[in-house]
């Protein structure tokens, strides 16, 4: 009797290799978002007043180098209007936060480009995947340009970066992160039949979490988190006076700190209610396996995120808590995307 030997599936192995590489890239971007939050919270983002994509990798090495960087910084409004009298020793930490943020951005480029070229020229990328990887590459390059465009908005008379540019920079980073994750999930998750009714719910939930992250960008860009350090009330009432008081009214959602913080809180309440409703509905379907694990993770991360958000307010935006709150939102989106992918993946193969 002849024994049949099944040949290995090389493309499946290549898909896993590419997926692990993409997961690693996403993890580094997650760290980049955390470091970006710390850079903003420590008011370090305007400490590097020029952009040198190549030579900017080399940090100040001598006391003379540091003096040169500090003299450049002293020529711009942040020093002249906010940090006048700052010593060189006080300047060094804020410079290093921004320096590390920029260097990590360049490192992400290397981490992406080198393996991509290897997988491409060794013909390990399956049909249809290369355009997605190219979009990721182009998106990363545009993100670097957007970061400098954001910084330039603060190197003027008003030494604060535009909340619009900051929100766009954060939103683009999270969008690239989510696209990388979604692509990687598609390479390693096998299809299982899932309840069709939950698919739209989960995708809508992911979209709302993303919008809440953008809302958080507006809070950060306008320092609206400092306006009301009470919860659940904002000052003396749940609905504060002066909401949408600007003309035109819609502009308040982007420039009035009271309205911006109120909207961010309302986003949070809405997402809490929807996650609870989604989980109840999912458990009624008797979901099992990785989808069940994903929903438990979503609930746990939501509880952590709510706690961090409240703590950020009542303790007047402490840097560790506020930074954790920012990446907590990205972690919440990660769980939501995982659930959405499980549902949409199962739907395509369950008919």
C-alpha positions in Angstrom: 0.0 0.0 0.0 1.5 3.3 -1.0 1.3 6.0 1.6 0.4 9.5 0.3 2.6 12.2 1.6 0.9 15.6 1.6 3.2 18.4 0.4 3.6 21.4 2.6 1.9 24.6 1.8 4.7 27.1 1.2 2.3 30.0 0.6 0.6 29.4 3.9 4.1 29.6 5.6 4.9 32.8 3.7 1.6 34.3 4.8 2.3 33.6 8.4 5.8 35.2 8.0 4.3 38.3 6.5 1.6 38.5 9.2 4.2 38.2 12.0 6.2 41.0 10.4 3.1 43.2 10.1 2.1 42.5 13.7 5.6 43.6 14.7 5.2 46.8 12.6 1.9 47.5 14.3 3.4 47.0 17.7 6.1 49.5 17.0 3.5 52.0 15.7 1.6 51.4 18.9 4.8 52.4 20.8 5.1 55.4 18.5 1.6 56.6 19.4 2.5 56.2 23.1 5.7 58.2 22.7 3.9 60.8 20.6 1.4 61.2 23.5 4.3 61.7 26.0 6.0 64.1 23.7 2.8 66.2 23.5 2.1 66.0 27.3 5.6 67.1 28.1 5.4 70.0 25.7 8.4 68.7 23.8 7.1 68.7 20.2 8.5 72.2 19.3 11.9 71.6 20.8 13.4 70.5 17.4 12.8 73.5 15.1 14.1 72.0 11.8 13.5 68.8 9.9 16.5 66.9 8.6 15.3 63.4 7.4 18.8 62.1 7.1 21.2 64.1 9.3 18.5 64.5 11.9 19.2 60.9 13.0 22.4 62.0 14.6 21.7 63.5 18.1 23.8 66.2 19.8 27.0 64.6 20.9 29.0 67.4 22.5 28.3 70.4 24.7 28.8 72.6 21.6 26.2 70.6 19.7 23.7 71.0 22.5 24.4 74.8 22.7 23.8 75.1 19.0 20.4 73.3 19.3 19.4 75.4 22.2 20.3 78.6 20.5 18.1 77.6 17.5 15.3 76.9 20.0 15.7 80.3 21.6 14.9 82.0 18.3 11.4 80.7 18.2 8.2 81.8 20.1 7.9 78.8 22.4 11.1 79.8 24.2 10.4 83.6 23.9 6.8 83.5 25.2 6.6 80.4 27.4 10.0 79.0 28.3 12.0 82.2 28.5 14.9 81.7 31.0 14.9 77.9 30.5 18.3 76.4 31.1 20.2 74.1 28.8 19.7 71.2 31.3 15.9 71.8 31.2 16.0 71.9 27.4 17.7 68.5 27.0 14.8 66.3 28.2 12.2 67.9 26.0 14.6 67.8 23.0 15.2 64.0 23.6 11.5 63.2 23.7 11.0 64.8 20.3 14.2 63.4 19.0 13.3 59.8 20.0 9.8 60.3 18.5 11.3 61.3 15.1 14.0 58.6 15.2 11.4 55.9 16.0 9.4 57.1 12.9 12.5 56.6 10.7 13.1 53.2 12.4 9.6 52.1 11.5 10.4 52.9 7.9 13.4 50.7 8.0 11.5 47.9 9.7 8.9 48.1 7.0 10.9 48.6 3.8 13.7 46.0 4.3 11.4 43.0 4.9 9.0 44.2 2.2 11.8 44.2 -0.3 12.8 40.7 0.8 9.3 39.3 0.6 8.7 41.0 -2.7 11.9 39.8 -4.5 11.7 36.3 -3.0 8.1 36.1 -4.4 6.6 35.3 -1.1 3.8 37.9 -1.3 0.6 36.4 -2.6 -1.5 38.0 -5.4 -3.4 41.0 -4.3 -1.4 41.7 -1.2 1.4 43.9 -2.8 -0.9 46.9 -3.4 -1.9 46.9 0.2 1.7 46.9 1.4 2.5 49.7 -1.0 -0.3 51.7 0.4 1.1 51.2 3.9 4.5 52.3 2.7 3.1 55.5 1.1 1.0 56.2 4.1 4.0 56.0 6.4 5.9 58.4 4.3 3.0 60.9 4.2 2.7 60.5 8.0 6.2 61.8 8.4 5.4 64.8 6.2 2.2 65.4 8.2 4.1 65.3 11.4 6.5 68.1 10.3 3.5 70.0 8.9 2.0 69.8 12.4 5.2 71.0 14.1 5.5 74.0 11.7 2.1 75.3 12.9 3.7 75.9 16.3 6.8 77.6 15.1 5.0 80.9 14.6 3.7 83.7 16.7 1.3 81.4 18.6 3.6 78.6 20.0 1.0 75.9 20.0 0.4 73.3 17.3 -2.9 73.4 15.4 -5.4 71.0 17.0 -6.5 70.2 13.4 -3.1 69.1 12.3 -2.5 67.3 15.6 -5.7 65.4 15.2 -4.9 64.6 11.6 -1.5 63.3 12.6 -2.9 61.1 15.3 -5.8 59.9 13.1 -3.5 59.0 10.3 -1.2 57.0 12.6 -4.2 55.1 14.0 -5.6 54.5 10.5 -2.3 53.1 9.3 -2.1 50.9 12.4 -5.6 49.6 11.9 -5.0 48.9 8.2 -1.8 46.9 9.0 -3.6 44.9 11.7 -6.6 44.2 9.5 -4.3 42.9 6.7 -2.3 40.8 9.2 -5.5 39.3 10.6 -6.5 38.3 7.1 -3.3 36.3 6.7 -3.6 34.2 9.9 -7.2 33.9 10.9 -9.1 31.0 9.4 -12.8 31.4 8.5 -15.5 30.3 10.8 -19.2 30.8 10.5 -20.4 33.7 12.6 -23.7 35.4 13.3 -24.4 37.7 10.3 -26.4 40.1 12.5 -23.4 41.1 14.5 -21.2 42.2 11.6 -22.6 45.7 10.9 -22.8 46.3 14.6 -19.1 45.5 15.2 -17.9 47.6 12.2 -20.0 50.5 13.3 -18.5 50.2 16.8 -15.0 50.2 15.4 -15.8 53.4 13.4 -17.2 55.1 16.6 -14.1 54.2 18.6 -11.9 55.7 15.8 -14.0 58.9 15.9 -13.6 59.0 19.7 -9.8 58.9 19.2 -10.1 61.8 16.8 -12.2 63.6 19.4 -9.4 62.9 21.9 -7.0 64.5 19.5 -9.0 67.7 19.6 -9.0 67.5 23.4 -5.3 67.2 23.4 -4.7 69.9 20.8 -6.8 72.5 22.7 -5.9 71.3 26.2 -9.6 70.9 26.8 -8.8 68.2 29.4 -7.6 70.9 31.8 -10.9 72.8 31.6 -13.1 70.7 33.9 -11.4 68.4 36.4 -14.7 67.0 37.8 -16.7 63.9 37.0 -19.5 63.0 36.2 -20.4 66.7 36.3 -18.6 69.4 34.3 -18.3 72.0 37.0 -21.7 72.3 38.7 -23.8 70.5 36.1 -23.8 67.5 33.7 -24.4 69.8 30.8 -22.2 72.9 31.2 -23.2 76.4 30.2 -21.8 77.8 27.0 -22.1 74.7 24.8 -21.9 75.5 21.1 -21.8 79.2 21.9 -19.5 80.2 19.0 -20.7 81.6 15.7 -21.2 79.5 13.6 -22.3 76.9 16.3 -20.6 74.0 14.6 -17.2 75.6 15.0 -17.5 75.1 18.8 -17.1 71.3 18.2 -13.5 72.0 17.0 -12.4 75.2 18.9 -14.4 75.7 22.1 -12.8 73.7 25.0 -16.1 73.3 26.9 -17.8 71.8 23.8 -14.8 69.7 22.9 -14.6 68.1 26.3 -18.3 67.6 26.5 -18.4 65.9 23.1 -15.5 63.6 24.1 -17.4 62.5 27.2 -20.6 61.9 25.2 -18.6 59.7 22.8 -17.4 57.7 25.8 -20.8 57.2 27.2 -22.2 56.2 23.8 -19.4 53.6 23.3 -19.9 52.1 26.8 -23.6 51.6 26.1 -23.0 50.1 22.6 -20.3 47.8 23.8 -22.5 46.5 26.6 -25.4 46.0 24.1 -23.1 44.3 21.6 -21.7 41.9 24.2 -25.2 41.0 25.4 -26.4 40.4 21.9 -23.2 38.3 21.0 -23.5 36.1 24.1 -27.2 35.4 23.3 -25.9 33.9 20.0 -23.7 31.6 22.0 -20.5 32.7 20.4 -17.4 30.7 21.3 -13.7 30.5 20.5 -11.6 33.5 19.5 -14.7 35.7 19.0 -15.7 35.2 22.7 -12.2 35.9 23.8 -12.2 39.1 21.7 -15.4 40.3 23.3 -14.1 39.7 26.8 -10.9 41.6 25.9 -13.1 44.5 24.5 -15.0 44.6 27.8 -11.9 44.6 29.9 -10.1 47.2 27.9 -13.3 49.4 27.9 -13.3 49.2 31.8 -9.7 50.2 31.9 -10.1 53.0 29.4 -13.1 54.5 31.3 -11.0 54.4 34.6 -8.0 56.0 32.9 -10.3 58.7 31.3 -11.9 59.6 34.6 -8.5 59.6 36.4 -7.0 61.8 33.7 -9.7 64.4 34.5 -9.9 64.4 38.2 -6.1 64.3 38.8 -5.6 67.1 36.3 -4.0 65.3 33.4 -1.0 63.5 35.0 1.4 62.5 32.2 1.6 58.7 32.9 -2.2 58.4 33.2 -3.0 60.6 30.2 -0.5 58.8 28.0 -2.0 55.4 29.1 -5.4 56.8 28.2 -4.3 57.6 24.7 -2.9 54.2 23.9 -5.7 52.6 25.8 -8.0 53.9 23.1 -5.8 52.3 20.5 -5.9 49.0 22.4 -9.7 49.2 22.5 -9.8 49.8 18.8 -7.5 46.8 18.3 -9.9 44.5 20.1 -12.8 45.9 18.1 -11.0 45.4 14.8 -10.2 41.8 15.8 -13.9 41.2 16.5 -15.0 42.9 13.3 -12.5 40.8 11.3 -13.7 37.6 12.9 -17.3 38.4 12.0 -16.6 39.6 8.4 -14.2 36.7 7.8 -16.8 34.2 8.9 -19.5 35.9 6.9 -17.6 35.6 3.6 -17.2 31.8 4.1 -20.5 30.9 5.7 -22.8 31.2 2.7 
